[in-house]
Amino acid sequence: MKNVLVLLHDDEGQEARLQVALDLARALSGHLMLLDAIVPPAVVSDYISVAGGAMMMECERERERHNRSLVAARMEREDVPWSMIEKVGAAGRELRNASDLADVIVVSLPTAETAGQFRHIVGDIAVRSSRPVLAVPAGCRGFDVTGHALVCWNASHEASEALGEAIPLLQHAGSVTVLDVDHPAEEFSVDEAAAYLSRHGSHAEIVKRQSAGNPISDIILNEAHATAAAYLVIGAYGTPRAIEFLFGGVTAGLLR
């Protein structure tokens, strides 16, 4: 995870994304890739003229020019190598296009106030990109790479991919728990997932829970709070058609 791609845009989650990306790049001796997305306004032609749409676009450009200058000045004071690119278009699409040479993508979790395409950006990136996504709450003020990590396991292909992609992080974790909820003992059991981690030098505790009819996402979050986990490692489920609804089941519950 040497190349950390982070969305730069003047919204409520930017400070959290930047701080988390900086912490991650420092811990892994990485490079910070700042992508500034200038998002064209959604124009309804029956109500807004072409000239009005152009004015809105120019306001967006000016706001992001100011935002870039502030962030660039800040980055000059940081101890992390960085680069910045500017793109005009949908934030999710531009992040995907820029992710070919990235090792991890840092975006914001949606909030009740998040509007438009930013509401679905986690789903868009997780489903359509082949890179791991670090989804950050807007109120987050840092990322403790050496903290406790909670890995969610259900023997699926998605869980296996998430586990493998998270190895560079998990190798820095102070402790790791692999959590199995309601999964029967069979091929690729939670014990085998822990053994896989051990071969990479990350020795994990195994915890098995039963949901007893409660939402599995609640069981996972209860375990995260009980162990003071710094972050969760999960496999994301969904299809491009389902992005509007984020995901189904456990993933949607966790994102909420």
Disulfide bonds with the S-S distance in Angstrom:
none
